[in-house]
């Protein structure tokens, strides 16, 4: 198991894989991930991802859930969406196909990442993440653990999968966790 600093890539890898899976049923749409753990379709959340380190650092559990058949009225917030709302004729076969595409993509990326010694650059994961991260180049509000609020521009993903942001003075810092809101 790599050091915990490299495990920040795991929810990002899951976001990349889920974004690719969603594109299989939503061709031509803007699908990508909002750092670190949401998948968006045309700016609306269709999937959430959580990753948790097991006690003793013996493994990581990744949980992903995507909205499939909910109507607009059934969605929890107006900024959410589902495959049905996006016009997909959802049935068991469609749900199975998206899930299979996600799991296959997740496995392929995790194998590549760990084969490269958990090096996101060497495995190509960092480049793939930069291409699919809808947060980059956006102005963001970040609620940090402990209640601090940060207003900045997202500029990159660092070697450990953290979001690199620049404040109004151009000072850059990496953020490992926080609730990110894209500013419109």
N, C-alpha and C positions, 0 to 999 in steps of 0.2 A: 504494500500500500504506500503510495507517495505521501510526502509530508502534507499536513492539513492545508498549507497555503495553496497547494495546487488543486485541492478539491473544490474550490470556488468555480472551477470550470464545469463541474458536473451539471448544475442546473442550466448553465448556458448551453452545454451540449444537448441536453434534453430539449431546450427551446429551439435549437437549430433543427433537431430531428422532427419535432412536432410541426414546426413551420413547413418543412418539406412535405410532411404527410398531409397537411391541410391544403397545400398547393395541388395535390393530386385530385382533389374534388372541387377546388376553387381556382381553376386556371384563370390567368389574367388579372387576378386580384392582388392587391398589395398585402402580402402576408409576411410577417417577421416577428421577432421577439422584442419585447420591452425588457430591458435589463432589470433584474436578473431572471425573472421567472414568470412572465406572462407572454402569451402568443396573441397577436392582434391581427385582425382582418380589417383592412381599411380603417385602422385606428380604433377598432372596437375589440374588447377582450373576448376571445373564444376559448381560451385555455389558461389554466393556472398550473404551475409546477412548484413542488416543494422538494427539497433535499435535506436529509437529516443524517448527521454523523452518528453512527451507533456508539454506545458506551465503549470506552477503551480504544476508540478509533479502528475498530475491526471491520468496518464496512460502512456503506452509505445506502440509505433507502431513498429512492426517487419516486415521488408520487406525481402523477399527471392526471388531470381531468379535463375533458373538453365537452362543450355544450353541443348537443346533437339535435334533439327534436323539440326543444322548448320554443314556444311562440314568443313574440316580443313582449307580450303581457306577462309571461311567466319568468322572464329573465330578472335577476335580482336588482340590477341597476340599468339605467338607460345607456350606459357606455359599454354594455355587454352585448354579445351577439351569439347566434347558434348557427349550425349548418342549415337548419330549416329556415331561419330568418334570412340567411344569405341565398336562399333559393334552391338549395340542394334537396332533392327528393330522397329523404333519409329513410332507410330501412336497415334491417340487420346486416345485409351484405355491405352496405356503404360503411356502417359503423365498424364492421370487421376489417374492411379494406383500409380504413384510416388507421385503426389500431395496429394492424399488421405492418403498414408502411412506417408508422412511428417506431415500433419495436425493432424492425429491421434496420432502420436508420440510426436509432440509438445504439444498437449493438455494434454496427459497423464503425461508428464514430468513437465509441468507448474502446473498442479493440485497437483502433488506430492511435488514439490518445495514449493508452497505456503501453502499447508497443513502442512508442516514441519516448518512454520514460516519463509520462505525464507532462510532456513538453508540448504546449499548445502551438507554438511556432513550428516546431519540427514536424508535428503531425498534420499541419494544415488547418487545425481547428480554429486557431486565432484568426486566420484570413477568412475562413467561412463565417465566423462569428461577426467579424467586422462588416462583412457584406450583408448579413441578415439582421443586424441589430438596429432596430428602428429608433433607438434612443440616441445614437451617435449623431452629432451635429445639431442636436436639439437643445433648446433652453429647457432646463428641468428644475423642479422644486424637489428636494430630497428631505424627507423626515428621517433623521438618523436615529439609531438606538440611543436612548437617553433624552430624546426630545429636541435635540438641536436641529435647526432647519437650515438647509443650504440651498441657495439659489445660484445656479451656475450653468455652464454650457458643457454638455457631454462631448468629449473629444476623442476618447479611445478606450480600449480595453487593455489593461496591463498584462504582464506575463503570468499573473495569478488569476486572471479573469475578473479583476476588480474594475469598476467603472472609473475612468479618469475624467475629472471635470476641471474646468477652469473657472475661477470666480471672476467678478467684474474687473478686478485688477490684473487678470491674466495669470494669477497664481494657480498652478495645477496641483491637484491632490487626488489620490486614489480612494475610492469608497468601497468597502467590502460588503456592506449591508445597508439597507434603507428602503423606505417606501418612496418610489420615484413617480412623479407626476410630470407628464409632458406638458409644457406650456404651449398653448396654441398661438 
